[in-house]
Amino acid sequence: MAIRVLELHHHGVRVPLAQVEAANRFYIEVLGLQPDSSRPEIPFVPGYWMYVGEDGRRTAQIHIIGTNGTPPPWAKNAEQDPTRFHVALAVGDIQETCAELDRMKVRYWVIEGLVGPQSRQVFLDDPAGNLIELHQIGTCACDRTVMGGKHEPPGDR
């Protein structure tokens, strides 16, 4: 059985440390995106979160991730580097998702508590090596259910 993805949550865009501020200005001034001021301090990973969507319909985010090309010191290794370009998808139950990944023998790794006290981010690579993040809806600081965006709670879908 496939994992049930509820929404595209964010896309992580990796930029050199020296270009973080320029990238922030680009996404605001050129693309007209709204910054999310609730981004927590992530050790060794400067950046910004930008809302995508208008009229209060914050449908996803772009995360600008500053990096010097090496994983942050708290990452286990280069393969388990959450600052890589990635797409993040929200699921209804992260424990069920991990159980299903285990059942399908899909390799993944986990970071807990990085972007919110209840956050549990599960990372896996697709067959082409693209990084995919899965996390439970409602547990990330940038989640629209937490920040006032418009969509139904997971139980009402």
C-alpha positions in Angstrom: 0.0 0.0 0.0 1.4 3.4 -0.9 1.9 6.2 1.6 -0.9 8.7 1.7 0.5 12.2 1.1 -1.8 15.0 2.2 0.0 18.0 0.7 3.1 19.4 -0.9 4.6 21.2 2.1 7.8 22.9 1.0 10.7 22.8 -1.5 14.2 23.2 0.0 16.4 25.5 -2.2 20.1 25.3 -1.4 22.1 28.5 -1.8 25.7 29.4 -0.9 26.1 31.2 2.4 27.2 34.4 0.8 24.0 34.5 -1.3 21.3 33.9 1.4 20.3 37.6 1.7 20.3 38.1 -2.1 18.1 35.0 -2.5 15.8 36.3 0.2 15.4 39.6 -1.6 14.9 37.8 -4.9 12.0 35.7 -3.6 10.4 38.8 -2.0 11.0 41.5 -4.6 11.0 39.5 -7.8 8.6 36.7 -7.1 6.5 38.6 -4.5 6.5 35.8 -1.9 5.7 36.6 1.7 8.3 35.7 4.3 7.4 33.5 7.2 8.8 35.1 10.4 8.3 32.0 12.5 11.3 30.1 11.1 13.2 28.7 14.1 16.9 29.1 14.5 18.4 26.0 12.9 22.0 25.6 14.1 24.6 26.1 11.3 21.8 26.5 8.7 20.9 30.2 8.0 18.0 30.9 5.7 14.4 32.0 5.2 11.0 30.4 4.7 8.7 32.0 2.1 5.0 31.4 1.7 3.6 30.5 -1.7 0.0 31.4 -2.4 -2.1 34.5 -2.1 -5.2 35.8 -0.4 -4.4 33.8 2.8 -4.2 30.5 0.9 -0.7 29.6 1.9 -0.5 26.4 0.0 3.2 25.6 0.3 6.6 27.2 1.1 10.0 27.6 -0.4 12.8 27.2 2.2 16.0 29.1 1.4 18.8 27.0 2.9 22.2 28.6 3.3 25.1 26.2 3.1 28.8 26.1 2.4 28.4 22.9 0.5 29.1 20.6 3.4 26.6 19.1 5.8 26.0 20.9 9.1 28.0 19.4 11.9 25.0 17.7 13.5 24.3 15.7 10.2 25.5 12.1 10.4 27.2 12.2 6.9 26.9 13.8 3.5 24.1 11.4 2.4 22.1 12.3 5.5 22.3 16.1 4.9 18.9 17.8 5.2 20.3 20.9 3.5 20.3 19.1 0.1 17.8 20.3 -2.4 14.6 18.5 -1.4 10.8 18.4 -1.6 8.8 18.0 1.6 5.5 16.2 1.7 3.1 16.1 4.7 1.5 12.8 5.8 -1.3 12.1 8.2 0.6 9.8 10.6 4.4 9.7 10.5 4.6 6.5 12.6 2.3 4.7 10.1 4.4 6.1 7.3 7.7 4.7 8.9 6.0 1.4 9.4 5.0 1.3 5.7 8.5 2.3 4.6 9.9 -0.5 6.8 7.4 -3.0 5.3 8.4 -2.0 1.8 12.1 -2.1 2.8 12.7 1.5 1.8 15.8 3.0 3.5 15.2 6.3 5.3 16.7 8.4 8.2 15.1 10.6 10.8 15.7 14.0 12.4 13.6 14.8 15.5 12.8 18.2 17.1 14.8 20.3 14.6 12.0 22.6 13.3 9.5 22.3 16.2 9.2 20.4 19.5 7.1 17.7 18.0 8.7 17.6 14.6 9.9 14.3 13.2 11.3 14.6 9.7 11.8 11.4 7.7 14.2 11.6 4.7 14.6 9.2 1.8 16.0 9.2 -1.7 13.9 8.4 -4.8 15.5 6.1 -7.3 17.2 9.0 -9.1 18.8 10.3 -5.8 16.4 13.2 -5.2 15.9 13.8 -1.5 12.3 13.5 -0.2 11.2 14.7 3.2 8.1 13.3 4.9 6.6 14.7 8.1 3.4 14.6 10.0 1.0 17.5 9.1 0.6 19.9 12.0 4.0 19.3 13.6 6.3 21.7 11.7 6.6 25.3 12.7 5.8 26.3 9.1 2.7 24.2 8.8 -0.3 26.1 7.6 -2.5 24.4 10.2 -0.3 26.0 12.8 0.2 29.3 11.0 -3.4 30.1 10.1 -3.4 29.0 6.4 -6.7 27.7 5.0 -7.2 23.9 4.7 -9.1 21.3 6.5 -7.5 19.4 9.4 -6.2 16.0 8.4 -9.2 14.2 10.0 -11.7 16.1 7.9 -10.2 15.2 4.5 
